Amino acid sequence: MSAVKILVVEDEMIVARDIESRLENLGYAVAGVVSTGEEALGRAVAIRPDLVLMDIMLKGETDGIQAAEAINRELDVPVVYLTAYADETTLGRAKITGPYGYIVKPFEQRSLHTTIETALYKHNLEKRLKESEERYRTLQENLPIGVFRATPGGKLISVNPALTEMFGYPSGEELLKTPLLALFAEPGQWWKLRRSLRLSGVVTNYEVELVRRTERSVGATLCGRPRAGTEPRPYYWGALSIRAVKGETGDILYFDGTLRDVTAQKRALALEKEYIHDLAFLSKTALEFVAQTPEENLNAYVAQKLKAIVPGSRLVVVTSLDEGASRFTVRSILGLGEKLESVLKLLGRDPLELEIPLIADIEELMKKGRLWRISGEYDRHSSGVIPQSAVKKIRLLLGLGHTYLMGILRKDRLLGSVIIVLEKGRTLERRDISEAFINQAAVALMRRRAEEE
């Protein structure tokens, strides 16, 4: 093992030679002896010593304290001060530089050895600690999950980049300014979580809904479920694992935790449940279609089921189209209400049995076998049977929004149509199951017509 290299900075030549001799007797390698602060920095950078013995009171423009500060900026080298005397102001300046020890002149060889070994050990310990902290920081910054530390009162102390990104903040500093409570969709969840941590000290995989910060809150739905409220906010699901770190007295010092974004897993689970539910629904309705008797109103059954399937559906209309006919006939309508039915009858437009001309472009649209959104201002499917002014009044009275249309189609034959009008401000949900049910209804209607023929 090579000897420890020590740079001696001392402007008294006799003292410098004495120190050099003592160091060599102790087995150290003297890497150089200089007498000024300027020389000290230059020599230190050149030879990279393991330790610097620095006289505080150097002659010249740069004293030992200034030289030590310069060395600290350039190199990671422990500095031990040599001093015969110093006033309080000088000692105060020396402390700020973080010296690894003081040797008071005159000194004994044993004292010199002890101080140097202590300084080297302390520096090595701090170096290993810094390396450990750097590894931990690198690991934390590169982890794909969020890592944080927070006070018992709910103030964030530290966050890693993954957590900052999860919550949509431009920087960790911005996130640190945000109270932990404000990150929960339901504030009560934070209090519930904190109570659990105070009782048990640890919480694992606690799933909770959180708030992601964006410039503009859009798409505030999760797992197909729209959130009620005024202004939509972007919510997502996270799984929290938190440990309470306690002091010697048992008081909680802080919380250390991790966060995983489990929105995709929740969404997949919700879709799986929805898929199973839809299969069960279609199986049940298929049996009910088969069990229908000629006396039962098949069109009314289709309208009722669609009204139940589609969230926010305000009106559901089912029409039929006889083979070779050029006009649809309204067979069932749900959602009008008695008052509106009376208004329509006064206008000479009885909702049931109302006939609507078949238009070529609408026919092509219906033959695509999908629910298509058509004009919200004036539904072309009505082809002017109901005056535009009346349509506007009806929409206003009922608070109607978007209108969707789909043909009841069996192979290339158009049997009728389904019209779904949503509440104002709603968008179409559960499109797939609605389309599957309408296609299922087409088979039942075809069978009914065959029976009637």
Summary of the structure (lengths in Angstrom):
residues: 453
radius of gyration: 40.7
end to end distance: 105.7
largest distance: 126.9
contacts: 1334
relative contact order: 0.06
helix: 44%
strand: 25%
